[in-house]
């Protein structure tokens, strides 16, 4: 019966030394991954209102539409100033 190799012996071969591999940097690419990520975490209290991503997307799309319509309604066209009337 063969002996099972221990995981420690497979981890690093004898010809390699840890100091030859360079410093260990924890979270080396964390900032890059965070910047390229598009994951948004919503408040747990909102999960009752928005049960899935489709509900969140629909609500946000509706909000964008309302904002665009209201921006058009509040925009006043430029017009010539009124002339004073004689009393």
Phi and psi restraints in degrees (range 20) as a CNS / XPLOR table:
assign (resid 1 and name C) (resid 2 and name N)
       (resid 2 and name CA) (resid 2 and name C) 1.0 -81.8 20.0 2
assign (resid 2 and name N) (resid 2 and name CA)
       (resid 2 and name C) (resid 3 and name N) 1.0 148.0 20.0 2
assign (resid 2 and name C) (resid 3 and name N)
       (resid 3 and name CA) (resid 3 and name C) 1.0 -80.0 20.0 2
assign (resid 3 and name N) (resid 3 and name CA)
       (resid 3 and name C) (resid 4 and name N) 1.0 140.4 20.0 2
assign (resid 3 and name C) (resid 4 and name N)
       (resid 4 and name CA) (resid 4 and name C) 1.0 -75.4 20.0 2
assign (resid 4 and name N) (resid 4 and name CA)
       (resid 4 and name C) (resid 5 and name N) 1.0 135.6 20.0 2
assign (resid 4 and name C) (resid 5 and name N)
       (resid 5 and name CA) (resid 5 and name C) 1.0 -73.1 20.0 2
assign (resid 5 and name N) (resid 5 and name CA)
       (resid 5 and name C) (resid 6 and name N) 1.0 140.9 20.0 2
assign (resid 5 and name C) (resid 6 and name N)
       (resid 6 and name CA) (resid 6 and name C) 1.0 -80.9 20.0 2
assign (resid 6 and name N) (resid 6 and name CA)
       (resid 6 and name C) (resid 7 and name N) 1.0 151.8 20.0 2
assign (resid 6 and name C) (resid 7 and name N)
       (resid 7 and name CA) (resid 7 and name C) 1.0 -64.9 20.0 2
assign (resid 7 and name N) (resid 7 and name CA)
       (resid 7 and name C) (resid 8 and name N) 1.0 -30.7 20.0 2
assign (resid 7 and name C) (resid 8 and name N)
       (resid 8 and name CA) (resid 8 and name C) 1.0 -65.0 20.0 2
assign (resid 8 and name N) (resid 8 and name CA)
       (resid 8 and name C) (resid 9 and name N) 1.0 -36.5 20.0 2
assign (resid 8 and name C) (resid 9 and name N)
       (resid 9 and name CA) (resid 9 and name C) 1.0 -72.6 20.0 2
assign (resid 9 and name N) (resid 9 and name CA)
       (resid 9 and name C) (resid 10 and name N) 1.0 -26.8 20.0 2
assign (resid 9 and name C) (resid 10 and name N)
       (resid 10 and name CA) (resid 10 and name C) 1.0 -83.5 20.0 2
assign (resid 10 and name N) (resid 10 and name CA)
       (resid 10 and name C) (resid 11 and name N) 1.0 -16.3 20.0 2
assign (resid 10 and name C) (resid 11 and name N)
       (resid 11 and name CA) (resid 11 and name C) 1.0 -65.8 20.0 2
assign (resid 11 and name N) (resid 11 and name CA)
       (resid 11 and name C) (resid 12 and name N) 1.0 -46.4 20.0 2
assign (resid 11 and name C) (resid 12 and name N)
       (resid 12 and name CA) (resid 12 and name C) 1.0 -140.8 20.0 2
assign (resid 12 and name N) (resid 12 and name CA)
       (resid 12 and name C) (resid 13 and name N) 1.0 121.9 20.0 2
assign (resid 12 and name C) (resid 13 and name N)
       (resid 13 and name CA) (resid 13 and name C) 1.0 -67.7 20.0 2
assign (resid 13 and name N) (resid 13 and name CA)
       (resid 13 and name C) (resid 14 and name N) 1.0 153.1 20.0 2
assign (resid 13 and name C) (resid 14 and name N)
       (resid 14 and name CA) (resid 14 and name C) 1.0 -61.5 20.0 2
assign (resid 14 and name N) (resid 14 and name CA)
       (resid 14 and name C) (resid 15 and name N) 1.0 -28.8 20.0 2
assign (resid 14 and name C) (resid 15 and name N)
       (resid 15 and name CA) (resid 15 and name C) 1.0 -76.7 20.0 2
assign (resid 15 and name N) (resid 15 and name CA)
       (resid 15 and name C) (resid 16 and name N) 1.0 -13.1 20.0 2
assign (resid 15 and name C) (resid 16 and name N)
       (resid 16 and name CA) (resid 16 and name C) 1.0 -98.5 20.0 2
assign (resid 16 and name N) (resid 16 and name CA)
       (resid 16 and name C) (resid 17 and name N) 1.0 141.6 20.0 2
assign (resid 16 and name C) (resid 17 and name N)
       (resid 17 and name CA) (resid 17 and name C) 1.0 -116.9 20.0 2
assign (resid 17 and name N) (resid 17 and name CA)
       (resid 17 and name C) (resid 18 and name N) 1.0 140.5 20.0 2
assign (resid 17 and name C) (resid 18 and name N)
       (resid 18 and name CA) (resid 18 and name C) 1.0 -57.4 20.0 2
assign (resid 18 and name N) (resid 18 and name CA)
       (resid 18 and name C) (resid 19 and name N) 1.0 -39.2 20.0 2
assign (resid 18 and name C) (resid 19 and name N)
       (resid 19 and name CA) (resid 19 and name C) 1.0 -68.2 20.0 2
assign (resid 19 and name N) (resid 19 and name CA)
       (resid 19 and name C) (resid 20 and name N) 1.0 -17.6 20.0 2
assign (resid 19 and name C) (resid 20 and name N)
       (resid 20 and name CA) (resid 20 and name C) 1.0 -78.2 20.0 2
assign (resid 20 and name N) (resid 20 and name CA)
       (resid 20 and name C) (resid 21 and name N) 1.0 -15.8 20.0 2
assign (resid 20 and name C) (resid 21 and name N)
       (resid 21 and name CA) (resid 21 and name C) 1.0 -89.4 20.0 2
assign (resid 21 and name N) (resid 21 and name CA)
       (resid 21 and name C) (resid 22 and name N) 1.0 -4.2 20.0 2
assign (resid 21 and name C) (resid 22 and name N)
       (resid 22 and name CA) (resid 22 and name C) 1.0 92.1 20.0 2
assign (resid 22 and name N) (resid 22 and name CA)
       (resid 22 and name C) (resid 23 and name N) 1.0 174.0 20.0 2
assign (resid 22 and name C) (resid 23 and name N)
       (resid 23 and name CA) (resid 23 and name C) 1.0 -72.4 20.0 2
assign (resid 23 and name N) (resid 23 and name CA)
       (resid 23 and name C) (resid 24 and name N) 1.0 150.7 20.0 2
assign (resid 23 and name C) (resid 24 and name N)
       (resid 24 and name CA) (resid 24 and name C) 1.0 -87.3 20.0 2
assign (resid 24 and name N) (resid 24 and name CA)
       (resid 24 and name C) (resid 25 and name N) 1.0 123.7 20.0 2
assign (resid 24 and name C) (resid 25 and name N)
       (resid 25 and name CA) (resid 25 and name C) 1.0 -117.4 20.0 2
assign (resid 25 and name N) (resid 25 and name CA)
       (resid 25 and name C) (resid 26 and name N) 1.0 114.2 20.0 2
assign (resid 25 and name C) (resid 26 and name N)
       (resid 26 and name CA) (resid 26 and name C) 1.0 -80.8 20.0 2
assign (resid 26 and name N) (resid 26 and name CA)
       (resid 26 and name C) (resid 27 and name N) 1.0 129.5 20.0 2
assign (resid 26 and name C) (resid 27 and name N)
       (resid 27 and name CA) (resid 27 and name C) 1.0 72.1 20.0 2
assign (resid 27 and name N) (resid 27 and name CA)
       (resid 27 and name C) (resid 28 and name N) 1.0 33.4 20.0 2
assign (resid 27 and name C) (resid 28 and name N)
       (resid 28 and name CA) (resid 28 and name C) 1.0 -56.6 20.0 2
assign (resid 28 and name N) (resid 28 and name CA)
       (resid 28 and name C) (resid 29 and name N) 1.0 -39.9 20.0 2
assign (resid 28 and name C) (resid 29 and name N)
       (resid 29 and name CA) (resid 29 and name C) 1.0 -107.2 20.0 2
assign (resid 29 and name N) (resid 29 and name CA)
       (resid 29 and name C) (resid 30 and name N) 1.0 13.5 20.0 2
assign (resid 29 and name C) (resid 30 and name N)
       (resid 30 and name CA) (resid 30 and name C) 1.0 -61.1 20.0 2
assign (resid 30 and name N) (resid 30 and name CA)
       (resid 30 and name C) (resid 31 and name N) 1.0 -44.2 20.0 2
assign (resid 30 and name C) (resid 31 and name N)
       (resid 31 and name CA) (resid 31 and name C) 1.0 -64.0 20.0 2
assign (resid 31 and name N) (resid 31 and name CA)
       (resid 31 and name C) (resid 32 and name N) 1.0 -40.5 20.0 2
assign (resid 31 and name C) (resid 32 and name N)
       (resid 32 and name CA) (resid 32 and name C) 1.0 -65.2 20.0 2
assign (resid 32 and name N) (resid 32 and name CA)
       (resid 32 and name C) (resid 33 and name N) 1.0 -43.0 20.0 2
assign (resid 32 and name C) (resid 33 and name N)
       (resid 33 and name CA) (resid 33 and name C) 1.0 -67.2 20.0 2
assign (resid 33 and name N) (resid 33 and name CA)
       (resid 33 and name C) (resid 34 and name N) 1.0 -41.2 20.0 2
assign (resid 33 and name C) (resid 34 and name N)
       (resid 34 and name CA) (resid 34 and name C) 1.0 -62.4 20.0 2
assign (resid 34 and name N) (resid 34 and name CA)
       (resid 34 and name C) (resid 35 and name N) 1.0 -40.9 20.0 2
assign (resid 34 and name C) (resid 35 and name N)
       (resid 35 and name CA) (resid 35 and name C) 1.0 -67.2 20.0 2
assign (resid 35 and name N) (resid 35 and name CA)
       (resid 35 and name C) (resid 36 and name N) 1.0 -33.1 20.0 2
assign (resid 35 and name C) (resid 36 and name N)
       (resid 36 and name CA) (resid 36 and name C) 1.0 -91.7 20.0 2
assign (resid 36 and name N) (resid 36 and name CA)
       (resid 36 and name C) (resid 37 and name N) 1.0 -2.5 20.0 2
assign (resid 36 and name C) (resid 37 and name N)
       (resid 37 and name CA) (resid 37 and name C) 1.0 -83.2 20.0 2
assign (resid 37 and name N) (resid 37 and name CA)
       (resid 37 and name C) (resid 38 and name N) 1.0 146.2 20.0 2
assign (resid 37 and name C) (resid 38 and name N)
       (resid 38 and name CA) (resid 38 and name C) 1.0 -118.8 20.0 2
assign (resid 38 and name N) (resid 38 and name CA)
       (resid 38 and name C) (resid 39 and name N) 1.0 24.4 20.0 2
assign (resid 38 and name C) (resid 39 and name N)
       (resid 39 and name CA) (resid 39 and name C) 1.0 -83.8 20.0 2
assign (resid 39 and name N) (resid 39 and name CA)
       (resid 39 and name C) (resid 40 and name N) 1.0 130.7 20.0 2
assign (resid 39 and name C) (resid 40 and name N)
       (resid 40 and name CA) (resid 40 and name C) 1.0 -120.9 20.0 2
assign (resid 40 and name N) (resid 40 and name CA)
       (resid 40 and name C) (resid 41 and name N) 1.0 131.0 20.0 2
assign (resid 40 and name C) (resid 41 and name N)
       (resid 41 and name CA) (resid 41 and name C) 1.0 -102.7 20.0 2
assign (resid 41 and name N) (resid 41 and name CA)
       (resid 41 and name C) (resid 42 and name N) 1.0 122.9 20.0 2
assign (resid 41 and name C) (resid 42 and name N)
       (resid 42 and name CA) (resid 42 and name C) 1.0 -94.6 20.0 2
assign (resid 42 and name N) (resid 42 and name CA)
       (resid 42 and name C) (resid 43 and name N) 1.0 161.1 20.0 2
assign (resid 42 and name C) (resid 43 and name N)
       (resid 43 and name CA) (resid 43 and name C) 1.0 -62.4 20.0 2
assign (resid 43 and name N) (resid 43 and name CA)
       (resid 43 and name C) (resid 44 and name N) 1.0 139.3 20.0 2
assign (resid 43 and name C) (resid 44 and name N)
       (resid 44 and name CA) (resid 44 and name C) 1.0 -57.5 20.0 2
assign (resid 44 and name N) (resid 44 and name CA)
       (resid 44 and name C) (resid 45 and name N) 1.0 -29.6 20.0 2
assign (resid 44 and name C) (resid 45 and name N)
       (resid 45 and name CA) (resid 45 and name C) 1.0 -68.4 20.0 2
assign (resid 45 and name N) (resid 45 and name CA)
       (resid 45 and name C) (resid 46 and name N) 1.0 -22.9 20.0 2
assign (resid 45 and name C) (resid 46 and name N)
       (resid 46 and name CA) (resid 46 and name C) 1.0 -82.7 20.0 2
assign (resid 46 and name N) (resid 46 and name CA)
       (resid 46 and name C) (resid 47 and name N) 1.0 -13.4 20.0 2
assign (resid 46 and name C) (resid 47 and name N)
       (resid 47 and name CA) (resid 47 and name C) 1.0 -66.0 20.0 2
assign (resid 47 and name N) (resid 47 and name CA)
       (resid 47 and name C) (resid 48 and name N) 1.0 -21.1 20.0 2
assign (resid 47 and name C) (resid 48 and name N)
       (resid 48 and name CA) (resid 48 and name C) 1.0 -72.9 20.0 2
assign (resid 48 and name N) (resid 48 and name CA)
       (resid 48 and name C) (resid 49 and name N) 1.0 -34.1 20.0 2
assign (resid 48 and name C) (resid 49 and name N)
       (resid 49 and name CA) (resid 49 and name C) 1.0 -82.3 20.0 2
assign (resid 49 and name N) (resid 49 and name CA)
       (resid 49 and name C) (resid 50 and name N) 1.0 -38.3 20.0 2
assign (resid 49 and name C) (resid 50 and name N)
       (resid 50 and name CA) (resid 50 and name C) 1.0 -116.9 20.0 2
assign (resid 50 and name N) (resid 50 and name CA)
       (resid 50 and name C) (resid 51 and name N) 1.0 90.6 20.0 2
assign (resid 50 and name C) (resid 51 and name N)
       (resid 51 and name CA) (resid 51 and name C) 1.0 -73.9 20.0 2
assign (resid 51 and name N) (resid 51 and name CA)
       (resid 51 and name C) (resid 52 and name N) 1.0 -19.8 20.0 2
assign (resid 51 and name C) (resid 52 and name N)
       (resid 52 and name CA) (resid 52 and name C) 1.0 -149.6 20.0 2
assign (resid 52 and name N) (resid 52 and name CA)
       (resid 52 and name C) (resid 53 and name N) 1.0 176.3 20.0 2
assign (resid 52 and name C) (resid 53 and name N)
       (resid 53 and name CA) (resid 53 and name C) 1.0 -67.8 20.0 2
assign (resid 53 and name N) (resid 53 and name CA)
       (resid 53 and name C) (resid 54 and name N) 1.0 -29.3 20.0 2
assign (resid 53 and name C) (resid 54 and name N)
       (resid 54 and name CA) (resid 54 and name C) 1.0 -63.8 20.0 2
assign (resid 54 and name N) (resid 54 and name CA)
       (resid 54 and name C) (resid 55 and name N) 1.0 -39.9 20.0 2
assign (resid 54 and name C) (resid 55 and name N)
       (resid 55 and name CA) (resid 55 and name C) 1.0 -66.6 20.0 2
assign (resid 55 and name N) (resid 55 and name CA)
       (resid 55 and name C) (resid 56 and name N) 1.0 -40.1 20.0 2
assign (resid 55 and name C) (resid 56 and name N)
       (resid 56 and name CA) (resid 56 and name C) 1.0 -65.7 20.0 2
assign (resid 56 and name N) (resid 56 and name CA)
       (resid 56 and name C) (resid 57 and name N) 1.0 -45.3 20.0 2
assign (resid 56 and name C) (resid 57 and name N)
       (resid 57 and name CA) (resid 57 and name C) 1.0 -63.2 20.0 2
assign (resid 57 and name N) (resid 57 and name CA)
       (resid 57 and name C) (resid 58 and name N) 1.0 -41.1 20.0 2
assign (resid 57 and name C) (resid 58 and name N)
       (resid 58 and name CA) (resid 58 and name C) 1.0 -64.0 20.0 2
assign (resid 58 and name N) (resid 58 and name CA)
       (resid 58 and name C) (resid 59 and name N) 1.0 -42.6 20.0 2
assign (resid 58 and name C) (resid 59 and name N)
       (resid 59 and name CA) (resid 59 and name C) 1.0 -65.5 20.0 2
assign (resid 59 and name N) (resid 59 and name CA)
       (resid 59 and name C) (resid 60 and name N) 1.0 -42.9 20.0 2
assign (resid 59 and name C) (resid 60 and name N)
       (resid 60 and name CA) (resid 60 and name C) 1.0 -67.5 20.0 2
assign (resid 60 and name N) (resid 60 and name CA)
       (resid 60 and name C) (resid 61 and name N) 1.0 -38.4 20.0 2
assign (resid 60 and name C) (resid 61 and name N)
       (resid 61 and name CA) (resid 61 and name C) 1.0 -64.3 20.0 2
assign (resid 61 and name N) (resid 61 and name CA)
       (resid 61 and name C) (resid 62 and name N) 1.0 -40.7 20.0 2
assign (resid 61 and name C) (resid 62 and name N)
       (resid 62 and name CA) (resid 62 and name C) 1.0 -63.5 20.0 2
assign (resid 62 and name N) (resid 62 and name CA)
       (resid 62 and name C) (resid 63 and name N) 1.0 -38.7 20.0 2
assign (resid 62 and name C) (resid 63 and name N)
       (resid 63 and name CA) (resid 63 and name C) 1.0 -64.8 20.0 2
assign (resid 63 and name N) (resid 63 and name CA)
       (resid 63 and name C) (resid 64 and name N) 1.0 -39.6 20.0 2
assign (resid 63 and name C) (resid 64 and name N)
       (resid 64 and name CA) (resid 64 and name C) 1.0 -64.6 20.0 2
assign (resid 64 and name N) (resid 64 and name CA)
       (resid 64 and name C) (resid 65 and name N) 1.0 -42.6 20.0 2
assign (resid 64 and name C) (resid 65 and name N)
       (resid 65 and name CA) (resid 65 and name C) 1.0 -63.0 20.0 2
assign (resid 65 and name N) (resid 65 and name CA)
       (resid 65 and name C) (resid 66 and name N) 1.0 -43.7 20.0 2
assign (resid 65 and name C) (resid 66 and name N)
       (resid 66 and name CA) (resid 66 and name C) 1.0 -63.0 20.0 2
assign (resid 66 and name N) (resid 66 and name CA)
       (resid 66 and name C) (resid 67 and name N) 1.0 -41.6 20.0 2
assign (resid 66 and name C) (resid 67 and name N)
       (resid 67 and name CA) (resid 67 and name C) 1.0 -64.0 20.0 2
assign (resid 67 and name N) (resid 67 and name CA)
       (resid 67 and name C) (resid 68 and name N) 1.0 -39.8 20.0 2
assign (resid 67 and name C) (resid 68 and name N)
       (resid 68 and name CA) (resid 68 and name C) 1.0 -67.8 20.0 2
assign (resid 68 and name N) (resid 68 and name CA)
       (resid 68 and name C) (resid 69 and name N) 1.0 -41.1 20.0 2
assign (resid 68 and name C) (resid 69 and name N)
       (resid 69 and name CA) (resid 69 and name C) 1.0 -66.3 20.0 2
assign (resid 69 and name N) (resid 69 and name CA)
       (resid 69 and name C) (resid 70 and name N) 1.0 -44.7 20.0 2
assign (resid 69 and name C) (resid 70 and name N)
       (resid 70 and name CA) (resid 70 and name C) 1.0 -68.9 20.0 2
assign (resid 70 and name N) (resid 70 and name CA)
       (resid 70 and name C) (resid 71 and name N) 1.0 -30.0 20.0 2
assign (resid 70 and name C) (resid 71 and name N)
       (resid 71 and name CA) (resid 71 and name C) 1.0 -66.5 20.0 2
assign (resid 71 and name N) (resid 71 and name CA)
       (resid 71 and name C) (resid 72 and name N) 1.0 -36.2 20.0 2
assign (resid 71 and name C) (resid 72 and name N)
       (resid 72 and name CA) (resid 72 and name C) 1.0 -71.3 20.0 2
assign (resid 72 and name N) (resid 72 and name CA)
       (resid 72 and name C) (resid 73 and name N) 1.0 -33.1 20.0 2
assign (resid 72 and name C) (resid 73 and name N)
       (resid 73 and name CA) (resid 73 and name C) 1.0 -72.8 20.0 2
assign (resid 73 and name N) (resid 73 and name CA)
       (resid 73 and name C) (resid 74 and name N) 1.0 -33.1 20.0 2
assign (resid 73 and name C) (resid 74 and name N)
       (resid 74 and name CA) (resid 74 and name C) 1.0 -87.3 20.0 2
assign (resid 74 and name N) (resid 74 and name CA)
       (resid 74 and name C) (resid 75 and name N) 1.0 -9.9 20.0 2
assign (resid 74 and name C) (resid 75 and name N)
       (resid 75 and name CA) (resid 75 and name C) 1.0 -74.2 20.0 2
assign (resid 75 and name N) (resid 75 and name CA)
       (resid 75 and name C) (resid 76 and name N) 1.0 122.9 20.0 2
assign (resid 75 and name C) (resid 76 and name N)
       (resid 76 and name CA) (resid 76 and name C) 1.0 -98.2 20.0 2
assign (resid 76 and name N) (resid 76 and name CA)
       (resid 76 and name C) (resid 77 and name N) 1.0 130.8 20.0 2
assign (resid 76 and name C) (resid 77 and name N)
       (resid 77 and name CA) (resid 77 and name C) 1.0 -69.3 20.0 2
assign (resid 77 and name N) (resid 77 and name CA)
       (resid 77 and name C) (resid 78 and name N) 1.0 148.5 20.0 2
assign (resid 77 and name C) (resid 78 and name N)
       (resid 78 and name CA) (resid 78 and name C) 1.0 -74.9 20.0 2
assign (resid 78 and name N) (resid 78 and name CA)
       (resid 78 and name C) (resid 79 and name N) 1.0 140.3 20.0 2
assign (resid 78 and name C) (resid 79 and name N)
       (resid 79 and name CA) (resid 79 and name C) 1.0 -144.8 20.0 2
assign (resid 79 and name N) (resid 79 and name CA)
       (resid 79 and name C) (resid 80 and name N) 1.0 164.4 20.0 2
assign (resid 79 and name C) (resid 80 and name N)
       (resid 80 and name CA) (resid 80 and name C) 1.0 -70.8 20.0 2
assign (resid 80 and name N) (resid 80 and name CA)
       (resid 80 and name C) (resid 81 and name N) 1.0 143.3 20.0 2
assign (resid 80 and name C) (resid 81 and name N)
       (resid 81 and name CA) (resid 81 and name C) 1.0 -65.2 20.0 2
assign (resid 81 and name N) (resid 81 and name CA)
       (resid 81 and name C) (resid 82 and name N) 1.0 150.6 20.0 2
assign (resid 81 and name C) (resid 82 and name N)
       (resid 82 and name CA) (resid 82 and name C) 1.0 -72.4 20.0 2
assign (resid 82 and name N) (resid 82 and name CA)
       (resid 82 and name C) (resid 83 and name N) 1.0 146.2 20.0 2
assign (resid 82 and name C) (resid 83 and name N)
       (resid 83 and name CA) (resid 83 and name C) 1.0 -84.4 20.0 2
assign (resid 83 and name N) (resid 83 and name CA)
       (resid 83 and name C) (resid 84 and name N) 1.0 140.3 20.0 2
assign (resid 83 and name C) (resid 84 and name N)
       (resid 84 and name CA) (resid 84 and name C) 1.0 -65.4 20.0 2
assign (resid 84 and name N) (resid 84 and name CA)
       (resid 84 and name C) (resid 85 and name N) 1.0 141.4 20.0 2
assign (resid 84 and name C) (resid 85 and name N)
       (resid 85 and name CA) (resid 85 and name C) 1.0 -94.6 20.0 2
assign (resid 85 and name N) (resid 85 and name CA)
       (resid 85 and name C) (resid 86 and name N) 1.0 144.1 20.0 2
assign (resid 85 and name C) (resid 86 and name N)
       (resid 86 and name CA) (resid 86 and name C) 1.0 -80.4 20.0 2
assign (resid 86 and name N) (resid 86 and name CA)
       (resid 86 and name C) (resid 87 and name N) 1.0 136.4 20.0 2
